[in-house]
Amino acid sequence: MGQLLAQDSFIDQLTLPPHTKIYVGTGGPRAPWLPFGNELNDGILSVAEASGGHRVITVPAIHTFIMNSTPVFEDIAQSLDALA
């Protein structure tokens, strides 16, 4: 599934709600000798791999903890409040 999510052609064929957001972690390590080099990443994916033309929100978290991060929680809470 991860390989498919990195393919724009796969993402483009998905029918997603118009207000879909993609939360992308930036807490991964960066150094010239690491796989991502100095590119922003979450330890698994680079920020550049976020695709699909949806709103991308970066958060200072590693991949496993993106959905548990305070900025994501607060953004989701604000989005839900806006619906009320």
C-alpha positions in Angstrom: 0.0 0.0 0.0 2.8 2.4 0.8 4.2 2.0 -2.7 0.8 2.8 -4.2 0.5 5.9 -2.1 3.7 7.2 -3.5 2.3 7.0 -7.1 0.5 10.0 -8.3 -1.4 7.9 -10.8 -2.9 5.8 -8.0 -3.7 8.8 -5.8 -5.3 10.6 -8.8 -7.8 7.8 -9.3 -9.1 7.9 -5.7 -12.3 9.7 -5.0 -11.6 11.6 -1.8 -13.7 14.2 -0.1 -12.8 17.8 -1.2 -11.5 18.9 2.2 -9.1 15.9 2.6 -5.8 16.8 4.4 -2.5 15.0 4.3 -0.5 15.2 7.5 3.2 14.8 6.8 5.8 14.3 9.5 9.1 16.3 9.6 10.6 14.7 12.7 12.8 12.2 10.9 16.6 12.4 11.1 18.4 14.4 8.5 22.1 14.2 7.6 24.0 13.9 4.3 24.8 10.2 4.9 21.2 9.1 5.7 18.8 7.7 3.1 16.8 11.0 2.9 19.9 13.2 3.2 18.8 16.6 4.5 15.4 16.3 3.0 12.4 16.7 5.4 11.0 13.3 6.3 9.2 11.4 9.0 11.7 8.5 9.1 9.7 6.5 6.6 8.5 8.9 3.9 9.9 12.3 2.7 7.7 15.3 2.6 8.2 15.4 -1.2 6.4 12.0 -1.4 3.1 13.5 -0.1 1.0 13.8 -3.2 -2.5 13.9 -4.5 -3.1 17.7 -4.8 -4.7 17.8 -1.3 -3.9 20.2 1.5 -0.6 19.0 3.0 0.1 19.9 6.6 3.5 19.3 8.1 3.9 18.4 11.7 7.1 17.8 13.8 6.6 14.1 14.3 8.0 10.8 13.1 5.8 8.5 11.0 4.4 6.3 13.8 3.3 9.3 15.9 1.9 11.7 13.4 -1.7 11.0 14.4 -0.9 11.3 18.1 0.8 14.7 17.7 -0.8 17.8 19.3 -0.8 19.8 16.0 -2.8 17.1 14.3 -5.2 16.7 17.2 -5.8 20.4 17.3 -6.3 20.7 13.6 -8.8 17.9 13.5 -10.6 19.4 16.6 -10.8 22.8 14.8 -12.1 21.2 11.6 -14.8 19.4 13.6 -15.7 22.6 15.5 -16.2 24.4 12.1 -18.8 21.8 11.1 -20.9 22.5 14.2 
